[in-house]
Structures are given as C-alpha cells and as structure tokens.
Amino acid sequence: MVVADTGAGIPPDVLPRILDLYFTTKADGTGVGLAVTQQIVTAHGGTLEVDSRVGAGTTMTVRLPSSGEGRGA
C-alpha cells in the first residue's frame, strides 16, 4: 500500500526520528501514530518505508507478506 502527498515534505533532520515513540513536531501531537503503525506492520512480517523530499512531499509504503509468508505461517 502506498500513501503519498505533495505537501511540504519532512525536513532531513526530523526524518530519522519520525517513527520514534512520542516524537512529534506538532504542539498538540502525541507522537504515537507512526510508531504504532510501524509496530503493527512489523508484527505482521512487513515493512514501513518512508521517502520524503522537502518541498515535494512524502510517500509512505507499507509492504506486507502474502498469505503464508512472514511470521512462519
């Protein structure tokens, strides 16, 4: 699954931390959403990939194994 936007993008100094639990750049943010998303995807044998360019937007790709792959199923 691919989710993309054409927004401001994520600054390079922030990008390495966006999946850290409780990290946020928003005054009213909790910093939980992406961290929990990554945990769920990983628990299902998948990966979460982030590609972002300042001024061009961000693309997040969730890759999950097909049925029978991954967690030893």
MODELLER restraints for C-alpha pairs under 7 A, 6 or more apart:
rsr = mdl.restraints
at = mdl.atoms
rsr.add(forms.Gaussian(group=physical.xy_distance, feature=features.Distance(at['CA:1:A'], at['CA:61:A']), mean=5.71, stdev=0.5))
rsr.add(forms.Gaussian(group=physical.xy_distance, feature=features.Distance(at['CA:1:A'], at['CA:62:A']), mean=5.14, stdev=0.5))
rsr.add(forms.Gaussian(group=physical.xy_distance, feature=features.Distance(at['CA:1:A'], at['CA:63:A']), mean=6.61, stdev=0.5))
rsr.add(forms.Gaussian(group=physical.xy_distance, feature=features.Distance(at['CA:2:A'], at['CA:59:A']), mean=6.87, stdev=0.5))
rsr.add(forms.Gaussian(group=physical.xy_distance, feature=features.Distance(at['CA:2:A'], at['CA:60:A']), mean=5.77, stdev=0.5))
rsr.add(forms.Gaussian(group=physical.xy_distance, feature=features.Distance(at['CA:2:A'], at['CA:61:A']), mean=4.48, stdev=0.5))
rsr.add(forms.Gaussian(group=physical.xy_distance, feature=features.Distance(at['CA:2:A'], at['CA:62:A']), mean=6.41, stdev=0.5))
rsr.add(forms.Gaussian(group=physical.xy_distance, feature=features.Distance(at['CA:3:A'], at['CA:59:A']), mean=5.70, stdev=0.5))
rsr.add(forms.Gaussian(group=physical.xy_distance, feature=features.Distance(at['CA:3:A'], at['CA:60:A']), mean=5.28, stdev=0.5))
rsr.add(forms.Gaussian(group=physical.xy_distance, feature=features.Distance(at['CA:3:A'], at['CA:61:A']), mean=6.46, stdev=0.5))
rsr.add(forms.Gaussian(group=physical.xy_distance, feature=features.Distance(at['CA:4:A'], at['CA:58:A']), mean=5.62, stdev=0.5))
rsr.add(forms.Gaussian(group=physical.xy_distance, feature=features.Distance(at['CA:4:A'], at['CA:59:A']), mean=4.16, stdev=0.5))
rsr.add(forms.Gaussian(group=physical.xy_distance, feature=features.Distance(at['CA:4:A'], at['CA:60:A']), mean=6.28, stdev=0.5))
rsr.add(forms.Gaussian(group=physical.xy_distance, feature=features.Distance(at['CA:5:A'], at['CA:57:A']), mean=5.29, stdev=0.5))
rsr.add(forms.Gaussian(group=physical.xy_distance, feature=features.Distance(at['CA:5:A'], at['CA:58:A']), mean=5.53, stdev=0.5))
rsr.add(forms.Gaussian(group=physical.xy_distance, feature=features.Distance(at['CA:5:A'], at['CA:59:A']), mean=6.54, stdev=0.5))
rsr.add(forms.Gaussian(group=physical.xy_distance, feature=features.Distance(at['CA:6:A'], at['CA:56:A']), mean=5.53, stdev=0.5))
rsr.add(forms.Gaussian(group=physical.xy_distance, feature=features.Distance(at['CA:6:A'], at['CA:57:A']), mean=4.06, stdev=0.5))
rsr.add(forms.Gaussian(group=physical.xy_distance, feature=features.Distance(at['CA:6:A'], at['CA:58:A']), mean=6.71, stdev=0.5))
rsr.add(forms.Gaussian(group=physical.xy_distance, feature=features.Distance(at['CA:7:A'], at['CA:55:A']), mean=6.74, stdev=0.5))
rsr.add(forms.Gaussian(group=physical.xy_distance, feature=features.Distance(at['CA:7:A'], at['CA:56:A']), mean=6.31, stdev=0.5))
rsr.add(forms.Gaussian(group=physical.xy_distance, feature=features.Distance(at['CA:7:A'], at['CA:57:A']), mean=4.47, stdev=0.5))
rsr.add(forms.Gaussian(group=physical.xy_distance, feature=features.Distance(at['CA:8:A'], at['CA:54:A']), mean=5.64, stdev=0.5))
rsr.add(forms.Gaussian(group=physical.xy_distance, feature=features.Distance(at['CA:8:A'], at['CA:55:A']), mean=4.61, stdev=0.5))
rsr.add(forms.Gaussian(group=physical.xy_distance, feature=features.Distance(at['CA:8:A'], at['CA:56:A']), mean=6.20, stdev=0.5))
rsr.add(forms.Gaussian(group=physical.xy_distance, feature=features.Distance(at['CA:8:A'], at['CA:57:A']), mean=5.45, stdev=0.5))
rsr.add(forms.Gaussian(group=physical.xy_distance, feature=features.Distance(at['CA:9:A'], at['CA:52:A']), mean=5.47, stdev=0.5))
rsr.add(forms.Gaussian(group=physical.xy_distance, feature=features.Distance(at['CA:9:A'], at['CA:53:A']), mean=5.15, stdev=0.5))
rsr.add(forms.Gaussian(group=physical.xy_distance, feature=features.Distance(at['CA:9:A'], at['CA:54:A']), mean=4.24, stdev=0.5))
rsr.add(forms.Gaussian(group=physical.xy_distance, feature=features.Distance(at['CA:9:A'], at['CA:55:A']), mean=5.61, stdev=0.5))
rsr.add(forms.Gaussian(group=physical.xy_distance, feature=features.Distance(at['CA:9:A'], at['CA:56:A']), mean=5.93, stdev=0.5))
rsr.add(forms.Gaussian(group=physical.xy_distance, feature=features.Distance(at['CA:9:A'], at['CA:57:A']), mean=4.11, stdev=0.5))
rsr.add(forms.Gaussian(group=physical.xy_distance, feature=features.Distance(at['CA:9:A'], at['CA:58:A']), mean=5.32, stdev=0.5))
rsr.add(forms.Gaussian(group=physical.xy_distance, feature=features.Distance(at['CA:10:A'], at['CA:52:A']), mean=5.80, stdev=0.5))
rsr.add(forms.Gaussian(group=physical.xy_distance, feature=features.Distance(at['CA:10:A'], at['CA:53:A']), mean=6.54, stdev=0.5))
rsr.add(forms.Gaussian(group=physical.xy_distance, feature=features.Distance(at['CA:10:A'], at['CA:54:A']), mean=5.81, stdev=0.5))
rsr.add(forms.Gaussian(group=physical.xy_distance, feature=features.Distance(at['CA:11:A'], at['CA:54:A']), mean=5.96, stdev=0.5))
rsr.add(forms.Gaussian(group=physical.xy_distance, feature=features.Distance(at['CA:17:A'], at['CA:23:A']), mean=6.81, stdev=0.5))
rsr.add(forms.Gaussian(group=physical.xy_distance, feature=features.Distance(at['CA:19:A'], at['CA:34:A']), mean=5.47, stdev=0.5))
rsr.add(forms.Gaussian(group=physical.xy_distance, feature=features.Distance(at['CA:19:A'], at['CA:35:A']), mean=4.67, stdev=0.5))
rsr.add(forms.Gaussian(group=physical.xy_distance, feature=features.Distance(at['CA:20:A'], at['CA:35:A']), mean=5.74, stdev=0.5))
rsr.add(forms.Gaussian(group=physical.xy_distance, feature=features.Distance(at['CA:21:A'], at['CA:31:A']), mean=5.86, stdev=0.5))
rsr.add(forms.Gaussian(group=physical.xy_distance, feature=features.Distance(at['CA:21:A'], at['CA:32:A']), mean=5.56, stdev=0.5))
rsr.add(forms.Gaussian(group=physical.xy_distance, feature=features.Distance(at['CA:21:A'], at['CA:35:A']), mean=5.17, stdev=0.5))
rsr.add(forms.Gaussian(group=physical.xy_distance, feature=features.Distance(at['CA:22:A'], at['CA:30:A']), mean=5.83, stdev=0.5))
rsr.add(forms.Gaussian(group=physical.xy_distance, feature=features.Distance(at['CA:22:A'], at['CA:31:A']), mean=3.85, stdev=0.5))
rsr.add(forms.Gaussian(group=physical.xy_distance, feature=features.Distance(at['CA:22:A'], at['CA:32:A']), mean=5.44, stdev=0.5))
rsr.add(forms.Gaussian(group=physical.xy_distance, feature=features.Distance(at['CA:23:A'], at['CA:31:A']), mean=4.53, stdev=0.5))
rsr.add(forms.Gaussian(group=physical.xy_distance, feature=features.Distance(at['CA:24:A'], at['CA:30:A']), mean=6.46, stdev=0.5))
rsr.add(forms.Gaussian(group=physical.xy_distance, feature=features.Distance(at['CA:24:A'], at['CA:31:A']), mean=4.64, stdev=0.5))
rsr.add(forms.Gaussian(group=physical.xy_distance, feature=features.Distance(at['CA:38:A'], at['CA:48:A']), mean=6.14, stdev=0.5))
rsr.add(forms.Gaussian(group=physical.xy_distance, feature=features.Distance(at['CA:41:A'], at['CA:47:A']), mean=6.05, stdev=0.5))
rsr.add(forms.Gaussian(group=physical.xy_distance, feature=features.Distance(at['CA:41:A'], at['CA:48:A']), mean=6.87, stdev=0.5))
rsr.add(forms.Gaussian(group=physical.xy_distance, feature=features.Distance(at['CA:44:A'], at['CA:64:A']), mean=6.96, stdev=0.5))
rsr.add(forms.Gaussian(group=physical.xy_distance, feature=features.Distance(at['CA:44:A'], at['CA:71:A']), mean=6.66, stdev=0.5))
rsr.add(forms.Gaussian(group=physical.xy_distance, feature=features.Distance(at['CA:45:A'], at['CA:64:A']), mean=6.39, stdev=0.5))
rsr.add(forms.Gaussian(group=physical.xy_distance, feature=features.Distance(at['CA:45:A'], at['CA:65:A']), mean=6.41, stdev=0.5))
rsr.add(forms.Gaussian(group=physical.xy_distance, feature=features.Distance(at['CA:45:A'], at['CA:70:A']), mean=4.74, stdev=0.5))
rsr.add(forms.Gaussian(group=physical.xy_distance, feature=features.Distance(at['CA:45:A'], at['CA:71:A']), mean=5.69, stdev=0.5))
rsr.add(forms.Gaussian(group=physical.xy_distance, feature=features.Distance(at['CA:46:A'], at['CA:63:A']), mean=5.25, stdev=0.5))
rsr.add(forms.Gaussian(group=physical.xy_distance, feature=features.Distance(at['CA:46:A'], at['CA:64:A']), mean=4.23, stdev=0.5))
rsr.add(forms.Gaussian(group=physical.xy_distance, feature=features.Distance(at['CA:46:A'], at['CA:65:A']), mean=6.13, stdev=0.5))
rsr.add(forms.Gaussian(group=physical.xy_distance, feature=features.Distance(at['CA:47:A'], at['CA:62:A']), mean=5.85, stdev=0.5))
rsr.add(forms.Gaussian(group=physical.xy_distance, feature=features.Distance(at['CA:47:A'], at['CA:63:A']), mean=5.22, stdev=0.5))
rsr.add(forms.Gaussian(group=physical.xy_distance, feature=features.Distance(at['CA:47:A'], at['CA:64:A']), mean=6.71, stdev=0.5))
rsr.add(forms.Gaussian(group=physical.xy_distance, feature=features.Distance(at['CA:48:A'], at['CA:60:A']), mean=6.93, stdev=0.5))
rsr.add(forms.Gaussian(group=physical.xy_distance, feature=features.Distance(at['CA:48:A'], at['CA:61:A']), mean=5.71, stdev=0.5))
rsr.add(forms.Gaussian(group=physical.xy_distance, feature=features.Distance(at['CA:48:A'], at['CA:62:A']), mean=4.71, stdev=0.5))
rsr.add(forms.Gaussian(group=physical.xy_distance, feature=features.Distance(at['CA:48:A'], at['CA:63:A']), mean=6.51, stdev=0.5))
rsr.add(forms.Gaussian(group=physical.xy_distance, feature=features.Distance(at['CA:49:A'], at['CA:60:A']), mean=5.58, stdev=0.5))
rsr.add(forms.Gaussian(group=physical.xy_distance, feature=features.Distance(at['CA:49:A'], at['CA:61:A']), mean=5.02, stdev=0.5))
rsr.add(forms.Gaussian(group=physical.xy_distance, feature=features.Distance(at['CA:49:A'], at['CA:62:A']), mean=6.51, stdev=0.5))
rsr.add(forms.Gaussian(group=physical.xy_distance, feature=features.Distance(at['CA:50:A'], at['CA:59:A']), mean=5.92, stdev=0.5))
rsr.add(forms.Gaussian(group=physical.xy_distance, feature=features.Distance(at['CA:50:A'], at['CA:60:A']), mean=4.62, stdev=0.5))
rsr.add(forms.Gaussian(group=physical.xy_distance, feature=features.Distance(at['CA:50:A'], at['CA:61:A']), mean=6.51, stdev=0.5))
rsr.add(forms.Gaussian(group=physical.xy_distance, feature=features.Distance(at['CA:51:A'], at['CA:58:A']), mean=5.74, stdev=0.5))
rsr.add(forms.Gaussian(group=physical.xy_distance, feature=features.Distance(at['CA:51:A'], at['CA:59:A']), mean=5.19, stdev=0.5))
rsr.add(forms.Gaussian(group=physical.xy_distance, feature=features.Distance(at['CA:51:A'], at['CA:60:A']), mean=6.42, stdev=0.5))
rsr.add(forms.Gaussian(group=physical.xy_distance, feature=features.Distance(at['CA:52:A'], at['CA:58:A']), mean=4.15, stdev=0.5))
rsr.add(forms.Gaussian(group=physical.xy_distance, feature=features.Distance(at['CA:52:A'], at['CA:59:A']), mean=6.21, stdev=0.5))
